[in-house]
Amino acid sequence: MTIAPEAPTTPVLPRFLELEITRRCQLTCPTLCFVKAGPTKGHGTMAVEDWKRILSEAAALGVTKIQLIGGEATLHPGFAEIVEHALGEELKVEVFSNLVRVRCGHWTLFERPGVSLATSYYADTDEGHDEVTGRKGSHAATRANIIEALRRGIRVRVGIVDVLDGQRVEEARAELEGLGITEVHVDRVRAVGNAARGEGLPSTSELCGRCATGTAAVLADGTVTPCVIGRFMPAGQVQGTTLEQVFTSVQWQQVAASIPAARMDPCGPDCGPNDDSQSGGGTCGPASDDVFPSPAG
């Protein structure tokens, strides 16, 4: 007989919220994208007004920082409006972008106080990076826009996920540090989405152990999950209900209790457990790993 995990008596309300506002992306990342995003995918069923409501509710609940992700978040037609509303609610905003293409108006938005960028980078060569993303020319475009962001004084955090043999991960890290990036994290790919390779339902062992403990995600269809990588663990739905109702529900508490606990000190206030939307990895290693990388903060 299977016994459901006992739910905690006091729910832990998230302080960091990931909003996966679209599954559309210029890239396909065939070996790792946990969203299974791509150029033909849609923006989901959440309207801009839905996202704005969620942002207001999040701020009222004590959320201090959000991350806009995809897919490629900047491709959402309401992207700028969503960012503006978040800033109006005094939320810090991190935009996770592949930085393949940046519109002129978006640069101005990224320069706003309270906004920062995050991106994925896979190799110091065109061939290595482009093999992972599935798009020729993506390395040159992302590298150029990283440099432009630094020139503009925009904070940029970079995640490198070790996916392929001979990927030149350490060379990529060295290159980024040479460019002036001080926040670089290297992780292994998680077996979720494209990286699962048809192996069935992902395991909770792929999660870092901090999901649902100060962190939550809202997907493009309104589903609430412990994090974007933990998308296979639906814990509520914001279309037709409120965030507070989700986070105080028995379903949310049971999902949170089913995740293996992390085995190190809690993340700092600026650390998202799985904030690499393109690559399926983030600042904390899976709870099943013997050694954890240090969290970025």
C-alpha positions as CSV (number, residue, x, y, z in Angstrom):
1,M,0.0,0.0,0.0
2,T,1.3,3.5,-0.9
3,I,1.1,6.1,1.8
4,A,1.0,9.7,0.8
5,P,3.7,11.9,2.4
6,E,2.4,13.7,5.4
7,A,1.8,17.4,4.7
8,P,3.5,20.0,6.9
9,T,1.1,21.7,9.3
10,T,2.4,25.2,8.4
11,P,2.8,26.1,4.7
12,V,6.0,27.9,3.7
13,L,5.0,30.7,1.4
14,P,7.4,31.3,-1.5
15,R,9.6,34.4,-1.7
16,F,10.8,33.6,-5.2
17,L,8.4,32.9,-8.0
18,E,9.1,31.7,-11.5
19,L,6.6,32.7,-14.2
20,E,6.9,30.6,-17.4
21,I,5.0,32.9,-19.6
22,T,5.6,31.2,-22.9
23,R,6.9,28.0,-24.5
24,R,7.9,29.8,-27.7
25,C,11.6,30.0,-28.4
26,Q,14.0,30.6,-31.3
27,L,16.0,27.6,-30.1
28,T,15.1,23.9,-29.7
29,C,17.9,22.6,-27.4
30,P,17.1,19.0,-28.5
31,T,19.2,17.3,-25.8
32,L,18.1,19.3,-22.7
33,C,15.3,21.8,-22.8
34,F,12.9,20.7,-20.0
35,V,10.1,22.9,-21.4
36,K,10.4,21.3,-24.9
37,A,10.2,24.8,-26.2
38,G,10.6,25.8,-29.8
39,P,9.6,28.3,-32.6
40,T,6.2,26.7,-33.2
41,K,5.1,26.5,-29.6
42,G,2.5,28.9,-28.1
43,H,2.2,31.3,-25.2
44,G,-0.2,29.2,-23.2
45,T,-3.6,30.1,-21.8
46,M,-2.7,32.8,-19.3
47,A,-3.6,36.3,-20.6
48,V,-1.5,39.3,-19.7
49,E,-4.2,40.4,-17.1
50,D,-3.9,36.9,-15.5
51,W,-0.1,37.4,-15.1
52,K,-0.6,40.9,-13.7
53,R,-3.1,39.5,-11.1
54,I,-0.6,36.8,-10.1
55,L,2.2,39.4,-9.7
56,S,0.0,41.5,-7.5
57,E,-1.0,38.5,-5.4
58,A,2.6,37.4,-5.2
59,A,3.7,40.8,-3.9
60,A,0.9,40.8,-1.3
61,L,2.0,37.3,-0.1
62,G,5.6,38.5,0.5
63,V,7.2,37.3,-2.7
64,T,10.3,39.6,-3.3
65,K,11.7,38.4,-6.6
66,I,10.3,36.9,-9.7
67,Q,11.9,35.3,-12.8
68,L,10.3,35.6,-16.2
69,I,11.2,32.6,-18.2
70,G,10.1,30.4,-21.2
71,G,10.8,29.3,-23.8
72,E,12.1,32.8,-24.5
73,A,10.2,35.2,-22.3
74,T,10.9,38.2,-24.4
75,L,8.9,36.7,-27.3
76,H,5.6,37.0,-25.3
77,P,3.6,39.9,-26.8
78,G,2.9,41.2,-23.3
79,F,6.5,40.8,-22.0
80,A,7.2,44.5,-21.4
81,E,3.8,45.1,-19.8
82,I,4.4,42.2,-17.4
83,V,7.8,43.5,-16.4
84,E,6.4,47.0,-15.8
85,H,3.6,45.7,-13.6
86,A,6.1,43.6,-11.6
87,L,8.3,46.7,-11.0
88,G,5.2,48.6,-10.0
89,E,4.6,46.0,-7.4
90,E,8.1,46.6,-6.1
91,L,9.3,43.1,-7.1
92,K,12.8,42.4,-8.3
93,V,12.7,41.0,-11.8
94,E,15.2,38.6,-13.4
95,V,14.6,37.9,-17.1
96,F,15.9,34.6,-18.3
97,S,16.7,35.1,-22.0
98,N,18.7,33.1,-24.5
99,L,20.0,36.6,-25.7
100,V,19.9,35.4,-29.3
101,R,18.0,38.6,-30.2
102,V,17.3,41.7,-28.0
103,R,14.9,44.4,-29.2
104,C,16.0,48.0,-28.7
105,G,13.1,48.7,-26.3
106,H,14.1,45.7,-24.2
107,W,17.6,47.0,-23.6
108,T,16.0,50.1,-22.0
109,L,13.8,47.8,-19.9
110,F,16.8,45.7,-18.8
111,E,18.5,48.9,-17.6
112,R,15.7,49.7,-15.2
113,P,16.6,49.5,-11.5
114,G,15.4,46.2,-10.1
115,V,15.9,44.3,-13.4
116,S,18.6,41.8,-14.1
117,L,19.4,39.2,-16.8
118,A,20.2,35.5,-16.8
119,T,21.2,33.3,-19.7
120,S,22.6,30.0,-20.7
121,Y,26.0,29.5,-22.3
122,Y,27.4,26.1,-23.4
123,A,30.8,26.4,-25.0
124,D,33.5,28.9,-26.0
125,T,33.1,27.8,-29.7
126,D,30.3,28.3,-32.2
127,E,30.2,24.6,-32.9
128,G,29.9,23.5,-29.3
129,H,27.3,26.0,-28.2
130,D,25.2,25.7,-31.4
131,E,25.1,22.0,-31.2
132,V,23.4,22.2,-27.8
133,T,20.9,25.0,-28.9
134,G,20.1,23.4,-32.2
135,R,20.5,26.8,-34.0
136,K,23.5,27.9,-36.0
137,G,24.7,31.3,-35.1
138,S,23.2,31.3,-31.6
139,H,26.7,31.3,-29.9
140,A,27.8,34.5,-31.7
141,A,24.5,36.2,-31.0
142,T,24.4,35.3,-27.3
143,R,28.0,36.2,-26.7
144,A,27.6,39.6,-28.4
145,N,24.6,40.4,-26.3
146,I,26.3,39.4,-23.1
147,I,29.0,41.8,-24.0
148,E,26.4,44.5,-24.8
149,A,24.6,43.9,-21.5
150,L,27.9,44.3,-19.6
151,R,28.7,47.5,-21.5
152,R,25.3,48.9,-20.4
153,G,26.0,48.0,-16.8
154,I,23.3,45.3,-16.6
155,R,23.7,42.5,-14.1
156,V,24.1,39.2,-16.0
157,R,24.1,35.7,-14.4
158,V,25.1,32.8,-16.6
159,G,24.4,29.0,-16.3
160,I,26.4,26.4,-18.1
161,V,25.0,22.9,-18.3
162,D,27.3,20.0,-19.1
163,V,25.3,18.1,-21.8
164,L,27.6,16.7,-24.5
165,D,31.0,15.0,-24.4
166,G,33.8,17.4,-25.3
167,Q,31.6,20.4,-24.8
168,R,34.4,22.7,-23.4
169,V,32.5,23.6,-20.3
170,E,35.5,24.9,-18.3
171,E,36.7,26.8,-21.3
172,A,33.3,28.5,-21.5
173,R,33.5,29.4,-17.8
174,A,36.9,30.9,-18.3
175,E,35.8,32.9,-21.3
176,L,32.8,34.3,-19.4
177,E,34.9,35.2,-16.4
178,G,37.3,36.9,-18.8
179,L,34.5,39.0,-20.2
180,G,33.6,40.2,-16.7
181,I,30.8,37.8,-15.7
182,T,31.1,37.2,-11.9
183,E,28.1,34.9,-11.5
184,V,28.8,31.6,-13.5
185,H,27.3,28.3,-12.4
186,V,28.0,24.9,-13.9
187,D,25.5,22.1,-13.6
188,R,24.7,18.8,-15.1
189,V,21.6,18.3,-17.2
190,R,18.4,17.1,-15.4
191,A,16.4,14.2,-16.9
192,V,13.3,16.3,-17.5
193,G,11.7,17.3,-20.8
194,N,13.9,16.7,-23.8
195,A,16.7,15.4,-21.6
196,A,14.4,12.6,-20.3
197,R,14.7,11.0,-23.8
198,G,11.5,9.0,-23.4
199,E,12.4,7.4,-20.1
200,G,9.0,8.0,-18.6
201,L,8.0,10.3,-15.7
202,P,11.0,12.2,-14.2
203,S,12.1,11.4,-10.6
204,T,12.0,13.8,-7.7
205,S,15.7,12.9,-7.3
206,E,16.3,15.3,-10.2
207,L,15.2,18.2,-8.0
208,C,17.5,20.2,-5.8
209,G,15.5,19.7,-2.6
210,R,14.6,23.4,-2.2
211,C,11.6,23.4,-4.5
212,A,8.4,24.5,-2.8
213,T,10.5,25.8,0.1
214,G,10.5,29.4,-0.6
215,T,10.2,28.8,-4.4
216,A,7.4,28.1,-6.7
217,A,6.5,28.3,-10.4
218,V,3.5,29.2,-12.5
219,L,3.5,27.6,-15.9
220,A,2.0,29.0,-19.1
221,D,-1.3,27.2,-18.6
222,G,-1.7,28.4,-15.0
223,T,-0.4,25.2,-13.4
224,V,1.5,25.8,-10.2
225,T,4.5,23.6,-9.5
226,P,7.3,23.5,-6.9
227,C,9.7,24.9,-9.6
228,V,9.9,24.9,-13.4
229,I,12.0,21.7,-13.4
230,G,9.4,20.1,-11.1
231,R,6.7,20.6,-13.7
232,F,5.8,17.0,-13.5
233,M,4.4,17.6,-10.0
234,P,1.3,19.8,-10.4
235,A,0.3,21.3,-7.1
236,G,-2.5,23.7,-8.1
237,Q,-4.0,26.0,-10.7
238,V,-4.3,29.8,-10.6
239,Q,-6.9,30.1,-13.3
240,G,-10.1,30.3,-11.2
241,T,-8.3,30.6,-7.8
242,T,-5.7,32.6,-6.0
243,L,-2.1,32.0,-5.3
244,E,-2.8,32.1,-1.6
245,Q,-5.4,29.4,-1.9
246,V,-2.9,27.2,-3.9
247,F,-0.1,27.7,-1.3
248,T,-2.3,26.9,1.7
249,S,-4.0,23.9,0.0
250,V,-3.4,20.3,1.1
251,Q,-2.3,19.4,-2.5
252,W,0.5,22.0,-2.3
253,Q,1.6,20.8,1.1
254,Q,1.6,17.2,0.0
255,V,3.7,17.9,-3.1
256,A,6.1,19.9,-1.0
257,A,6.5,17.1,1.5
258,S,7.2,14.5,-1.3
259,I,10.4,16.3,-2.5
260,P,13.7,14.9,-1.0
261,A,15.2,17.5,1.4
262,A,18.4,19.3,0.4
263,R,21.5,18.4,2.4
264,M,23.2,21.8,2.8
265,D,22.4,25.2,4.2
266,P,19.5,27.1,2.7
267,C,20.0,29.2,-0.4
268,G,20.7,32.9,0.0
269,P,17.9,35.4,-0.7
270,D,19.0,35.8,-4.3
271,C,19.3,32.2,-5.2
272,G,16.7,30.4,-7.3
273,P,17.0,26.6,-7.0
274,N,16.4,26.0,-10.7
275,D,16.8,29.2,-12.6
276,D,18.2,28.0,-15.9
277,S,15.2,27.8,-18.0
278,Q,16.9,26.9,-21.3
279,S,19.0,24.2,-20.0
280,G,17.3,22.3,-17.3
281,G,19.7,23.1,-14.5
282,G,20.3,25.8,-12.0
283,T,22.2,27.1,-9.0
284,C,21.6,24.0,-6.8
285,G,22.4,20.4,-7.7
286,P,19.9,17.6,-7.4
287,A,19.3,16.3,-4.0
288,S,20.5,12.9,-5.1
289,D,24.0,14.2,-5.9
290,D,26.8,13.5,-3.4
291,V,28.3,16.9,-3.8
292,F,26.5,20.2,-4.2
293,P,27.9,23.2,-6.0
294,S,27.9,26.4,-4.1
295,P,24.7,28.4,-4.6
296,A,25.0,31.7,-6.5
297,G,23.7,34.7,-4.7
